[in-house]
Amino acid sequence: MDSTRQIVTADRCDTGEVGGSCIVGGTTYGFESPPNWTDSGGVFHDTGWPACLPQMSSVKGLRIAADWLYLDGGAWATVFWVDCRSQ
């Protein structure tokens, strides 16, 4: 995980079959595939769905690393990591 990302507590995160989004204040951060995550035992994962944020669910109060991704002249608010240690 890039240590320059801001770690925040999401108001709410929602997932679909493929991707999802997390709302922090007035900003919605998205992801098109499962983000990296740390499980309840502190083990980092770069594949698979976060155990604390399964597909087709809604979770409140989840800690995430989020930032703006700048690519090809555009900017996207993006979730880079999910912290399942406190869930």
PDB file of N, CA, C and O in Angstrom:
ATOM      1  N   MET A   1       0.840  -1.176   0.000  1.00  0.00           N
ATOM      2  CA  MET A   1       0.000   0.000   0.000  1.00  0.00           C
ATOM      3  C   MET A   1       0.880   1.231   0.000  1.00  0.00           C
ATOM      4  O   MET A   1       1.865   1.282   0.736  1.00  0.00           O
ATOM      5  N   ASP A   2       0.553   2.211  -0.795  1.00  0.00           N
ATOM      6  CA  ASP A   2       1.281   3.457  -0.873  1.00  0.00           C
ATOM      7  C   ASP A   2       0.982   4.274   0.378  1.00  0.00           C
ATOM      8  O   ASP A   2      -0.178   4.592   0.642  1.00  0.00           O
ATOM      9  N   SER A   3       2.002   4.615   1.146  1.00  0.00           N
ATOM     10  CA  SER A   3       1.806   5.310   2.415  1.00  0.00           C
ATOM     11  C   SER A   3       1.348   6.749   2.237  1.00  0.00           C
ATOM     12  O   SER A   3       1.013   7.402   3.226  1.00  0.00           O
ATOM     13  N   THR A   4       1.320   7.271   1.009  1.00  0.00           N
ATOM     14  CA  THR A   4       0.852   8.633   0.804  1.00  0.00           C
ATOM     15  C   THR A   4      -0.668   8.706   0.704  1.00  0.00           C
ATOM     16  O   THR A   4      -1.224   9.804   0.717  1.00  0.00           O
ATOM     17  N   ARG A   5      -1.334   7.603   0.608  1.00  0.00           N
ATOM     18  CA  ARG A   5      -2.797   7.593   0.548  1.00  0.00           C
ATOM     19  C   ARG A   5      -3.348   8.012   1.897  1.00  0.00           C
ATOM     20  O   ARG A   5      -2.760   7.720   2.938  1.00  0.00           O
ATOM     21  N   GLN A   6      -4.484   8.701   1.873  1.00  0.00           N
ATOM     22  CA  GLN A   6      -5.104   9.071   3.136  1.00  0.00           C
ATOM     23  C   GLN A   6      -5.958   7.917   3.654  1.00  0.00           C
ATOM     24  O   GLN A   6      -6.718   7.307   2.902  1.00  0.00           O
ATOM     25  N   ILE A   7      -5.826   7.629   4.933  1.00  0.00           N
ATOM     26  CA  ILE A   7      -6.641   6.594   5.559  1.00  0.00           C
ATOM     27  C   ILE A   7      -7.777   7.285   6.282  1.00  0.00           C
ATOM     28  O   ILE A   7      -7.559   8.116   7.164  1.00  0.00           O
ATOM     29  N   VAL A   8      -8.992   6.931   5.897  1.00  0.00           N
ATOM     30  CA  VAL A   8     -10.190   7.585   6.410  1.00  0.00           C
ATOM     31  C   VAL A   8     -11.224   6.528   6.787  1.00  0.00           C
ATOM     32  O   VAL A   8     -11.111   5.365   6.400  1.00  0.00           O
ATOM     33  N   THR A   9     -12.213   6.941   7.532  1.00  0.00           N
ATOM     34  CA  THR A   9     -13.334   6.059   7.857  1.00  0.00           C
ATOM     35  C   THR A   9     -14.496   6.432   6.965  1.00  0.00           C
ATOM     36  O   THR A   9     -14.978   7.564   6.995  1.00  0.00           O
ATOM     37  N   ALA A  10     -14.940   5.484   6.179  1.00  0.00           N
ATOM     38  CA  ALA A  10     -16.037   5.726   5.238  1.00  0.00           C
ATOM     39  C   ALA A  10     -17.368   5.797   5.980  1.00  0.00           C
ATOM     40  O   ALA A  10     -17.616   5.038   6.916  1.00  0.00           O
ATOM     41  N   ASP A  11     -18.211   6.719   5.545  1.00  0.00           N
ATOM     42  CA  ASP A  11     -19.562   6.779   6.079  1.00  0.00           C
ATOM     43  C   ASP A  11     -20.311   5.498   5.727  1.00  0.00           C
ATOM     44  O   ASP A  11     -21.034   4.933   6.547  1.00  0.00           O
ATOM     45  N   ARG A  12     -20.118   5.052   4.480  1.00  0.00           N
ATOM     46  CA  ARG A  12     -20.771   3.835   3.996  1.00  0.00           C
ATOM     47  C   ARG A  12     -20.038   3.328   2.762  1.00  0.00           C
ATOM     48  O   ARG A  12     -19.586   4.117   1.933  1.00  0.00           O
ATOM     49  N   CYS A  13     -19.920   2.013   2.644  1.00  0.00           N
ATOM     50  CA  CYS A  13     -19.376   1.378   1.443  1.00  0.00           C
ATOM     51  C   CYS A  13     -20.422   0.418   0.898  1.00  0.00           C
ATOM     52  O   CYS A  13     -21.041  -0.332   1.653  1.00  0.00           O
ATOM     53  N   ASP A  14     -20.613   0.444  -0.398  1.00  0.00           N
ATOM     54  CA  ASP A  14     -21.565  -0.437  -1.073  1.00  0.00           C
ATOM     55  C   ASP A  14     -20.847  -1.187  -2.184  1.00  0.00           C
ATOM     56  O   ASP A  14     -20.027  -0.612  -2.900  1.00  0.00           O
ATOM     57  N   THR A  15     -21.156  -2.476  -2.326  1.00  0.00           N
ATOM     58  CA  THR A  15     -20.558  -3.262  -3.399  1.00  0.00           C
ATOM     59  C   THR A  15     -21.638  -3.875  -4.277  1.00  0.00           C
ATOM     60  O   THR A  15     -22.767  -4.108  -3.847  1.00  0.00           O
ATOM     61  N   GLY A  16     -21.254  -4.126  -5.513  1.00  0.00           N
ATOM     62  CA  GLY A  16     -22.103  -4.833  -6.446  1.00  0.00           C
ATOM     63  C   GLY A  16     -21.442  -6.164  -6.777  1.00  0.00           C
ATOM     64  O   GLY A  16     -20.671  -6.700  -5.980  1.00  0.00           O
ATOM     65  N   GLU A  17     -21.747  -6.687  -7.945  1.00  0.00           N
ATOM     66  CA  GLU A  17     -21.149  -7.948  -8.363  1.00  0.00           C
ATOM     67  C   GLU A  17     -19.700  -7.787  -8.793  1.00  0.00           C
ATOM     68  O   GLU A  17     -18.913  -8.729  -8.697  1.00  0.00           O
ATOM     69  N   VAL A  18     -19.339  -6.582  -9.271  1.00  0.00           N
ATOM     70  CA  VAL A  18     -18.005  -6.368  -9.803  1.00  0.00           C
ATOM     71  C   VAL A  18     -17.214  -5.342  -8.993  1.00  0.00           C
ATOM     72  O   VAL A  18     -16.079  -5.623  -8.608  1.00  0.00           O
ATOM     73  N   GLY A  19     -17.758  -4.198  -8.731  1.00  0.00           N
ATOM     74  CA  GLY A  19     -17.047  -3.120  -8.050  1.00  0.00           C
ATOM     75  C   GLY A  19     -17.882  -2.538  -6.935  1.00  0.00           C
ATOM     76  O   GLY A  19     -18.796  -3.180  -6.416  1.00  0.00           O
ATOM     77  N   GLY A  20     -17.555  -1.311  -6.575  1.00  0.00           N
ATOM     78  CA  GLY A  20     -18.312  -0.674  -5.517  1.00  0.00           C
ATOM     79  C   GLY A  20     -17.835   0.736  -5.268  1.00  0.00           C
ATOM     80  O   GLY A  20     -17.065   1.298  -6.046  1.00  0.00           O
ATOM     81  N   SER A  21     -18.311   1.305  -4.157  1.00  0.00           N
ATOM     82  CA  SER A  21     -17.943   2.665  -3.806  1.00  0.00           C
ATOM     83  C   SER A  21     -18.032   2.855  -2.306  1.00  0.00           C
ATOM     84  O   SER A  21     -18.730   2.123  -1.604  1.00  0.00           O
ATOM     85  N   CYS A  22     -17.299   3.868  -1.827  1.00  0.00           N
ATOM     86  CA  CYS A  22     -17.329   4.256  -0.419  1.00  0.00           C
ATOM     87  C   CYS A  22     -17.515   5.765  -0.358  1.00  0.00           C
ATOM     88  O   CYS A  22     -16.855   6.505  -1.088  1.00  0.00           O
ATOM     89  N   ILE A  23     -18.389   6.212   0.489  1.00  0.00           N
ATOM     90  CA  ILE A  23     -18.667   7.630   0.657  1.00  0.00           C
ATOM     91  C   ILE A  23     -17.944   8.126   1.903  1.00  0.00           C
ATOM     92  O   ILE A  23     -18.079   7.561   2.987  1.00  0.00           O
ATOM     93  N   VAL A  24     -17.174   9.193   1.723  1.00  0.00           N
ATOM     94  CA  VAL A  24     -16.477   9.849   2.827  1.00  0.00           C
ATOM     95  C   VAL A  24     -16.831  11.322   2.740  1.00  0.00           C
ATOM     96  O   VAL A  24     -16.416  12.012   1.809  1.00  0.00           O
ATOM     97  N   GLY A  25     -17.602  11.806   3.713  1.00  0.00           N
ATOM     98  CA  GLY A  25     -18.062  13.190   3.630  1.00  0.00           C
ATOM     99  C   GLY A  25     -18.890  13.359   2.366  1.00  0.00           C
ATOM    100  O   GLY A  25     -19.863  12.633   2.167  1.00  0.00           O
ATOM    101  N   GLY A  26     -18.531  14.280   1.532  1.00  0.00           N
ATOM    102  CA  GLY A  26     -19.265  14.502   0.291  1.00  0.00           C
ATOM    103  C   GLY A  26     -18.633  13.874  -0.930  1.00  0.00           C
ATOM    104  O   GLY A  26     -19.069  14.137  -2.050  1.00  0.00           O
ATOM    105  N   THR A  27     -17.604  13.043  -0.741  1.00  0.00           N
ATOM    106  CA  THR A  27     -16.901  12.445  -1.874  1.00  0.00           C
ATOM    107  C   THR A  27     -17.171  10.952  -1.950  1.00  0.00           C
ATOM    108  O   THR A  27     -17.111  10.245  -0.944  1.00  0.00           O
ATOM    109  N   THR A  28     -17.469  10.481  -3.152  1.00  0.00           N
ATOM    110  CA  THR A  28     -17.662   9.047  -3.386  1.00  0.00           C
ATOM    111  C   THR A  28     -16.422   8.499  -4.079  1.00  0.00           C
ATOM    112  O   THR A  28     -16.087   8.900  -5.194  1.00  0.00           O
ATOM    113  N   TYR A  29     -15.748   7.578  -3.400  1.00  0.00           N
ATOM    114  CA  TYR A  29     -14.558   6.911  -3.927  1.00  0.00           C
ATOM    115  C   TYR A  29     -14.978   5.558  -4.473  1.00  0.00           C
ATOM    116  O   TYR A  29     -15.696   4.819  -3.799  1.00  0.00           O
ATOM    117  N   GLY A  30     -14.549   5.221  -5.673  1.00  0.00           N
ATOM    118  CA  GLY A  30     -14.988   3.983  -6.297  1.00  0.00           C
ATOM    119  C   GLY A  30     -13.872   2.980  -6.513  1.00  0.00           C
ATOM    120  O   GLY A  30     -12.689   3.280  -6.354  1.00  0.00           O
ATOM    121  N   PHE A  31     -14.293   1.769  -6.884  1.00  0.00           N
ATOM    122  CA  PHE A  31     -13.349   0.737  -7.308  1.00  0.00           C
ATOM    123  C   PHE A  31     -14.074  -0.184  -8.274  1.00  0.00           C
ATOM    124  O   PHE A  31     -15.241  -0.522  -8.078  1.00  0.00           O
ATOM    125  N   GLU A  32     -13.349  -0.592  -9.339  1.00  0.00           N
ATOM    126  CA  GLU A  32     -13.933  -1.445 -10.377  1.00  0.00           C
ATOM    127  C   GLU A  32     -13.646  -2.918 -10.151  1.00  0.00           C
ATOM    128  O   GLU A  32     -14.294  -3.777 -10.749  1.00  0.00           O
ATOM    129  N   SER A  33     -12.689  -3.216  -9.300  1.00  0.00           N
ATOM    130  CA  SER A  33     -12.358  -4.589  -8.926  1.00  0.00           C
ATOM    131  C   SER A  33     -12.011  -4.559  -7.439  1.00  0.00           C
ATOM    132  O   SER A  33     -11.802  -3.480  -6.883  1.00  0.00           O
ATOM    133  N   PRO A  34     -11.947  -5.712  -6.786  1.00  0.00           N
ATOM    134  CA  PRO A  34     -11.673  -5.703  -5.352  1.00  0.00           C
ATOM    135  C   PRO A  34     -10.367  -4.980  -5.023  1.00  0.00           C
ATOM    136  O   PRO A  34      -9.333  -5.266  -5.626  1.00  0.00           O
ATOM    137  N   PRO A  35     -10.406  -4.047  -4.073  1.00  0.00           N
ATOM    138  CA  PRO A  35      -9.172  -3.361  -3.682  1.00  0.00           C
ATOM    139  C   PRO A  35      -8.305  -4.258  -2.796  1.00  0.00           C
ATOM    140  O   PRO A  35      -8.779  -5.262  -2.265  1.00  0.00           O
ATOM    141  N   ASN A  36      -7.051  -3.892  -2.646  1.00  0.00           N
ATOM    142  CA  ASN A  36      -6.195  -4.571  -1.676  1.00  0.00           C
ATOM    143  C   ASN A  36      -6.850  -4.449  -0.304  1.00  0.00           C
ATOM    144  O   ASN A  36      -7.626  -3.527  -0.054  1.00  0.00           O
ATOM    145  N   TRP A  37      -6.526  -5.398   0.585  1.00  0.00           N
ATOM    146  CA  TRP A  37      -7.138  -5.346   1.912  1.00  0.00           C
ATOM    147  C   TRP A  37      -6.292  -6.074   2.932  1.00  0.00           C
ATOM    148  O   TRP A  37      -5.456  -6.914   2.596  1.00  0.00           O
ATOM    149  N   THR A  38      -6.530  -5.729   4.192  1.00  0.00           N
ATOM    150  CA  THR A  38      -5.875  -6.393   5.308  1.00  0.00           C
ATOM    151  C   THR A  38      -6.940  -7.091   6.129  1.00  0.00           C
ATOM    152  O   THR A  38      -7.923  -6.467   6.528  1.00  0.00           O
ATOM    153  N   ASP A  39      -6.755  -8.391   6.389  1.00  0.00           N
ATOM    154  CA  ASP A  39      -7.791  -9.156   7.096  1.00  0.00           C
ATOM    155  C   ASP A  39      -7.728  -8.917   8.602  1.00  0.00           C
ATOM    156  O   ASP A  39      -6.857  -8.191   9.082  1.00  0.00           O
ATOM    157  N   SER A  40      -8.641  -9.519   9.337  1.00  0.00           N
ATOM    158  CA  SER A  40      -8.762  -9.301  10.784  1.00  0.00           C
ATOM    159  C   SER A  40      -7.516  -9.745  11.548  1.00  0.00           C
ATOM    160  O   SER A  40      -7.295  -9.306  12.677  1.00  0.00           O
ATOM    161  N   GLY A  41      -6.707 -10.602  10.948  1.00  0.00           N
ATOM    162  CA  GLY A  41      -5.472 -11.052  11.572  1.00  0.00           C
ATOM    163  C   GLY A  41      -4.254 -10.229  11.186  1.00  0.00           C
ATOM    164  O   GLY A  41      -3.141 -10.527  11.617  1.00  0.00           O
ATOM    165  N   GLY A  42      -4.459  -9.187  10.371  1.00  0.00           N
ATOM    166  CA  GLY A  42      -3.366  -8.313   9.962  1.00  0.00           C
ATOM    167  C   GLY A  42      -2.618  -8.767   8.724  1.00  0.00           C
ATOM    168  O   GLY A  42      -1.551  -8.234   8.420  1.00  0.00           O
ATOM    169  N   VAL A  43      -3.159  -9.750   7.997  1.00  0.00           N
ATOM    170  CA  VAL A  43      -2.503 -10.257   6.784  1.00  0.00           C
ATOM    171  C   VAL A  43      -2.984  -9.442   5.574  1.00  0.00           C
ATOM    172  O   VAL A  43      -4.185  -9.283   5.359  1.00  0.00           O
ATOM    173  N   PHE A  44      -2.028  -8.933   4.792  1.00  0.00           N
ATOM    174  CA  PHE A  44      -2.321  -8.149   3.596  1.00  0.00           C
ATOM    175  C   PHE A  44      -2.707  -9.062   2.443  1.00  0.00           C
ATOM    176  O   PHE A  44      -2.099 -10.114   2.249  1.00  0.00           O
ATOM    177  N   HIS A  45      -3.730  -8.657   1.667  1.00  0.00           N
ATOM    178  CA  HIS A  45      -4.188  -9.415   0.491  1.00  0.00           C
ATOM    179  C   HIS A  45      -4.234  -8.486  -0.717  1.00  0.00           C
ATOM    180  O   HIS A  45      -4.714  -7.357  -0.616  1.00  0.00           O
ATOM    181  N   ASP A  46      -3.741  -8.951  -1.848  1.00  0.00           N
ATOM    182  CA  ASP A  46      -3.857  -8.171  -3.077  1.00  0.00           C
ATOM    183  C   ASP A  46      -4.766  -8.863  -4.101  1.00  0.00           C
ATOM    184  O   ASP A  46      -4.799  -8.482  -5.271  1.00  0.00           O
ATOM    185  N   THR A  47      -5.492  -9.871  -3.652  1.00  0.00           N
ATOM    186  CA  THR A  47      -6.486 -10.548  -4.486  1.00  0.00           C
ATOM    187  C   THR A  47      -7.705 -10.882  -3.627  1.00  0.00           C
ATOM    188  O   THR A  47      -7.626 -10.893  -2.399  1.00  0.00           O
ATOM    189  N   GLY A  48      -8.812 -11.148  -4.276  1.00  0.00           N
ATOM    190  CA  GLY A  48     -10.035 -11.557  -3.596  1.00  0.00           C
ATOM    191  C   GLY A  48     -10.774 -10.393  -2.959  1.00  0.00           C
ATOM    192  O   GLY A  48     -10.229  -9.304  -2.784  1.00  0.00           O
ATOM    193  N   TRP A  49     -12.025 -10.651  -2.620  1.00  0.00           N
ATOM    194  CA  TRP A  49     -12.860  -9.631  -1.993  1.00  0.00           C
ATOM    195  C   TRP A  49     -12.534  -9.503  -0.517  1.00  0.00           C
ATOM    196  O   TRP A  49     -12.314 -10.505   0.165  1.00  0.00           O
ATOM    197  N   PRO A  50     -12.501  -8.256  -0.013  1.00  0.00           N
ATOM    198  CA  PRO A  50     -12.291  -8.061   1.423  1.00  0.00           C
ATOM    199  C   PRO A  50     -13.367  -8.794   2.227  1.00  0.00           C
ATOM    200  O   PRO A  50     -14.558  -8.673   1.936  1.00  0.00           O
ATOM    201  N   ALA A  51     -12.945  -9.546   3.229  1.00  0.00           N
ATOM    202  CA  ALA A  51     -13.888 -10.326   4.036  1.00  0.00           C
ATOM    203  C   ALA A  51     -14.915  -9.436   4.727  1.00  0.00           C
ATOM    204  O   ALA A  51     -16.045  -9.865   4.962  1.00  0.00           O
ATOM    205  N   CYS A  52     -14.541  -8.213   5.052  1.00  0.00           N
ATOM    206  CA  CYS A  52     -15.455  -7.313   5.753  1.00  0.00           C
ATOM    207  C   CYS A  52     -16.324  -6.497   4.804  1.00  0.00           C
ATOM    208  O   CYS A  52     -17.148  -5.697   5.249  1.00  0.00           O
ATOM    209  N   LEU A  53     -16.144  -6.694   3.497  1.00  0.00           N
ATOM    210  CA  LEU A  53     -16.915  -5.966   2.489  1.00  0.00           C
ATOM    211  C   LEU A  53     -17.263  -6.903   1.331  1.00  0.00           C
ATOM    212  O   LEU A  53     -16.789  -6.708   0.212  1.00  0.00           O
ATOM    213  N   PRO A  54     -18.087  -7.916   1.596  1.00  0.00           N
ATOM    214  CA  PRO A  54     -18.406  -8.884   0.547  1.00  0.00           C
ATOM    215  C   PRO A  54     -19.233  -8.260  -0.578  1.00  0.00           C
ATOM    216  O   PRO A  54     -19.833  -7.197  -0.420  1.00  0.00           O
ATOM    217  N   GLN A  55     -19.243  -8.941  -1.694  1.00  0.00           N
ATOM    218  CA  GLN A  55     -20.042  -8.502  -2.835  1.00  0.00           C
ATOM    219  C   GLN A  55     -21.511  -8.380  -2.440  1.00  0.00           C
ATOM    220  O   GLN A  55     -22.016  -9.114  -1.591  1.00  0.00           O
ATOM    221  N   MET A  56     -22.180  -7.419  -3.093  1.00  0.00           N
ATOM    222  CA  MET A  56     -23.627  -7.185  -2.912  1.00  0.00           C
ATOM    223  C   MET A  56     -23.963  -6.867  -1.448  1.00  0.00           C
ATOM    224  O   MET A  56     -24.923  -7.403  -0.894  1.00  0.00           O
ATOM    225  N   SER A  57     -23.154  -5.982  -0.822  1.00  0.00           N
ATOM    226  CA  SER A  57     -23.379  -5.638   0.577  1.00  0.00           C
ATOM    227  C   SER A  57     -23.219  -4.137   0.793  1.00  0.00           C
ATOM    228  O   SER A  57     -22.798  -3.403  -0.101  1.00  0.00           O
ATOM    229  N   SER A  58     -23.562  -3.706   1.991  1.00  0.00           N
ATOM    230  CA  SER A  58     -23.375  -2.327   2.423  1.00  0.00           C
ATOM    231  C   SER A  58     -22.814  -2.360   3.842  1.00  0.00           C
ATOM    232  O   SER A  58     -23.350  -3.051   4.708  1.00  0.00           O
ATOM    233  N   VAL A  59     -21.741  -1.616   4.079  1.00  0.00           N
ATOM    234  CA  VAL A  59     -21.069  -1.612   5.377  1.00  0.00           C
ATOM    235  C   VAL A  59     -20.817  -0.162   5.787  1.00  0.00           C
ATOM    236  O   VAL A  59     -20.423   0.665   4.964  1.00  0.00           O
ATOM    237  N   LYS A  60     -21.045   0.135   7.057  1.00  0.00           N
ATOM    238  CA  LYS A  60     -20.778   1.476   7.581  1.00  0.00           C
ATOM    239  C   LYS A  60     -19.524   1.461   8.440  1.00  0.00           C
ATOM    240  O   LYS A  60     -19.214   0.460   9.086  1.00  0.00           O
ATOM    241  N   GLY A  61     -18.799   2.586   8.444  1.00  0.00           N
ATOM    242  CA  GLY A  61     -17.673   2.764   9.341  1.00  0.00           C
ATOM    243  C   GLY A  61     -16.421   1.983   9.011  1.00  0.00           C
ATOM    244  O   GLY A  61     -15.637   1.678   9.909  1.00  0.00           O
ATOM    245  N   LEU A  62     -16.209   1.650   7.753  1.00  0.00           N
ATOM    246  CA  LEU A  62     -15.047   0.869   7.329  1.00  0.00           C
ATOM    247  C   LEU A  62     -13.861   1.801   7.068  1.00  0.00           C
ATOM    248  O   LEU A  62     -14.014   2.841   6.426  1.00  0.00           O
ATOM    249  N   ARG A  63     -12.688   1.429   7.564  1.00  0.00           N
ATOM    250  CA  ARG A  63     -11.474   2.210   7.288  1.00  0.00           C
ATOM    251  C   ARG A  63     -10.945   1.831   5.912  1.00  0.00           C
ATOM    252  O   ARG A  63     -10.839   0.654   5.567  1.00  0.00           O
ATOM    253  N   ILE A  64     -10.614   2.865   5.133  1.00  0.00           N
ATOM    254  CA  ILE A  64     -10.112   2.658   3.779  1.00  0.00           C
ATOM    255  C   ILE A  64      -8.951   3.620   3.515  1.00  0.00           C
ATOM    256  O   ILE A  64      -8.801   4.638   4.190  1.00  0.00           O
ATOM    257  N   ALA A  65      -8.146   3.276   2.531  1.00  0.00           N
ATOM    258  CA  ALA A  65      -7.164   4.216   1.985  1.00  0.00           C
ATOM    259  C   ALA A  65      -7.736   4.682   0.657  1.00  0.00           C
ATOM    260  O   ALA A  65      -8.037   3.878  -0.225  1.00  0.00           O
ATOM    261  N   ALA A  66      -7.881   5.989   0.532  1.00  0.00           N
ATOM    262  CA  ALA A  66      -8.509   6.552  -0.659  1.00  0.00           C
ATOM    263  C   ALA A  66      -7.753   7.790  -1.106  1.00  0.00           C
ATOM    264  O   ALA A  66      -7.162   8.504  -0.297  1.00  0.00           O
ATOM    265  N   ASP A  67      -7.783   8.028  -2.400  1.00  0.00           N
ATOM    266  CA  ASP A  67      -7.110   9.199  -2.940  1.00  0.00           C
ATOM    267  C   ASP A  67      -7.605   9.415  -4.365  1.00  0.00           C
ATOM    268  O   ASP A  67      -8.401   8.635  -4.889  1.00  0.00           O
ATOM    269  N   TRP A  68      -7.128  10.470  -4.968  1.00  0.00           N
ATOM    270  CA  TRP A  68      -7.453  10.748  -6.360  1.00  0.00           C
ATOM    271  C   TRP A  68      -6.447  10.059  -7.258  1.00  0.00           C
ATOM    272  O   TRP A  68      -5.242  10.123  -7.014  1.00  0.00           O
ATOM    273  N   LEU A  69      -6.937   9.401  -8.295  1.00  0.00           N
ATOM    274  CA  LEU A  69      -6.105   8.758  -9.305  1.00  0.00           C
ATOM    275  C   LEU A  69      -6.164   9.629 -10.554  1.00  0.00           C
ATOM    276  O   LEU A  69      -7.240   9.866 -11.102  1.00  0.00           O
ATOM    277  N   TYR A  70      -5.020  10.100 -10.995  1.00  0.00           N
ATOM    278  CA  TYR A  70      -4.935  10.955 -12.181  1.00  0.00           C
ATOM    279  C   TYR A  70      -4.392  10.112 -13.334  1.00  0.00           C
ATOM    280  O   TYR A  70      -3.291   9.566 -13.259  1.00  0.00           O
ATOM    281  N   LEU A  71      -5.188  10.018 -14.405  1.00  0.00           N
ATOM    282  CA  LEU A  71      -4.809   9.164 -15.517  1.00  0.00           C
ATOM    283  C   LEU A  71      -5.420   9.692 -16.808  1.00  0.00           C
ATOM    284  O   LEU A  71      -6.613   9.990 -16.861  1.00  0.00           O
ATOM    285  N   ASP A  72      -4.614   9.806 -17.829  1.00  0.00           N
ATOM    286  CA  ASP A  72      -5.080  10.225 -19.151  1.00  0.00           C
ATOM    287  C   ASP A  72      -5.897  11.512 -19.112  1.00  0.00           C
ATOM    288  O   ASP A  72      -6.915  11.626 -19.794  1.00  0.00           O
ATOM    289  N   GLY A  73      -5.452  12.476 -18.318  1.00  0.00           N
ATOM    290  CA  GLY A  73      -6.115  13.772 -18.268  1.00  0.00           C
ATOM    291  C   GLY A  73      -7.363  13.819 -17.406  1.00  0.00           C
ATOM    292  O   GLY A  73      -8.009  14.864 -17.319  1.00  0.00           O
ATOM    293  N   GLY A  74      -7.717  12.714 -16.768  1.00  0.00           N
ATOM    294  CA  GLY A  74      -8.892  12.685 -15.895  1.00  0.00           C
ATOM    295  C   GLY A  74      -8.502  12.394 -14.463  1.00  0.00           C
ATOM    296  O   GLY A  74      -7.369  12.006 -14.178  1.00  0.00           O
ATOM    297  N   ALA A  75      -9.458  12.588 -13.560  1.00  0.00           N
ATOM    298  CA  ALA A  75      -9.219  12.319 -12.138  1.00  0.00           C
ATOM    299  C   ALA A  75     -10.384  11.508 -11.584  1.00  0.00           C
ATOM    300  O   ALA A  75     -11.548  11.829 -11.824  1.00  0.00           O
ATOM    301  N   TRP A  76     -10.058  10.450 -10.838  1.00  0.00           N
ATOM    302  CA  TRP A  76     -11.068   9.585 -10.247  1.00  0.00           C
ATOM    303  C   TRP A  76     -10.784   9.402  -8.770  1.00  0.00           C
ATOM    304  O   TRP A  76      -9.655   9.103  -8.382  1.00  0.00           O
ATOM    305  N   ALA A  77     -11.801   9.579  -7.946  1.00  0.00           N
ATOM    306  CA  ALA A  77     -11.684   9.321  -6.513  1.00  0.00           C
ATOM    307  C   ALA A  77     -11.717   7.801  -6.346  1.00  0.00           C
ATOM    308  O   ALA A  77     -12.704   7.163  -6.712  1.00  0.00           O
ATOM    309  N   THR A  78     -10.655   7.219  -5.800  1.00  0.00           N
ATOM    310  CA  THR A  78     -10.451   5.776  -5.843  1.00  0.00           C
ATOM    311  C   THR A  78     -10.152   5.179  -4.472  1.00  0.00           C
ATOM    312  O   THR A  78      -9.406   5.758  -3.683  1.00  0.00           O
ATOM    313  N   VAL A  79     -10.744   4.010  -4.194  1.00  0.00           N
ATOM    314  CA  VAL A  79     -10.414   3.225  -3.004  1.00  0.00           C
ATOM    315  C   VAL A  79      -9.235   2.321  -3.365  1.00  0.00           C
ATOM    316  O   VAL A  79      -9.306   1.567  -4.336  1.00  0.00           O
ATOM    317  N   PHE A  80      -8.157   2.393  -2.591  1.00  0.00           N
ATOM    318  CA  PHE A  80      -6.967   1.603  -2.861  1.00  0.00           C
ATOM    319  C   PHE A  80      -6.785   0.435  -1.894  1.00  0.00           C
ATOM    320  O   PHE A  80      -6.100  -0.536  -2.215  1.00  0.00           O
ATOM    321  N   TRP A  81      -7.405   0.526  -0.693  1.00  0.00           N
ATOM    322  CA  TRP A  81      -7.169  -0.481   0.342  1.00  0.00           C
ATOM    323  C   TRP A  81      -8.314  -0.453   1.336  1.00  0.00           C
ATOM    324  O   TRP A  81      -8.879   0.605   1.613  1.00  0.00           O
ATOM    325  N   VAL A  82      -8.654  -1.613   1.871  1.00  0.00           N
ATOM    326  CA  VAL A  82      -9.707  -1.757   2.874  1.00  0.00           C
ATOM    327  C   VAL A  82      -9.095  -2.409   4.111  1.00  0.00           C
ATOM    328  O   VAL A  82      -8.339  -3.374   3.999  1.00  0.00           O
ATOM    329  N   ASP A  83      -9.423  -1.881   5.290  1.00  0.00           N
ATOM    330  CA  ASP A  83      -8.903  -2.383   6.555  1.00  0.00           C
ATOM    331  C   ASP A  83      -9.987  -3.175   7.278  1.00  0.00           C
ATOM    332  O   ASP A  83     -10.933  -2.590   7.806  1.00  0.00           O
ATOM    333  N   CYS A  84      -9.860  -4.500   7.305  1.00  0.00           N
ATOM    334  CA  CYS A  84     -10.837  -5.363   7.961  1.00  0.00           C
ATOM    335  C   CYS A  84     -10.450  -5.696   9.406  1.00  0.00           C
ATOM    336  O   CYS A  84     -11.136  -6.478  10.063  1.00  0.00           O
ATOM    337  N   ARG A  85      -9.370  -5.115   9.897  1.00  0.00           N
ATOM    338  CA  ARG A  85      -8.903  -5.457  11.254  1.00  0.00           C
ATOM    339  C   ARG A  85      -9.875  -5.056  12.357  1.00  0.00           C
ATOM    340  O   ARG A  85      -9.900  -5.688  13.413  1.00  0.00           O
ATOM    341  N   SER A  86     -10.667  -4.026  12.134  1.00  0.00           N
ATOM    342  CA  SER A  86     -11.563  -3.556  13.191  1.00  0.00           C
ATOM    343  C   SER A  86     -13.013  -3.983  12.970  1.00  0.00           C
ATOM    344  O   SER A  86     -13.900  -3.566  13.716  1.00  0.00           O
ATOM    345  N   GLN A  87     -13.259  -4.798  11.968  1.00  0.00           N
ATOM    346  CA  GLN A  87     -14.650  -5.189  11.651  1.00  0.00           C
ATOM    347  C   GLN A  87     -14.995  -6.521  12.243  1.00  0.00           C
ATOM    348  O   GLN A  87     -16.117  -6.999  12.075  1.00  0.00           O
TER     349      GLN A  87
END
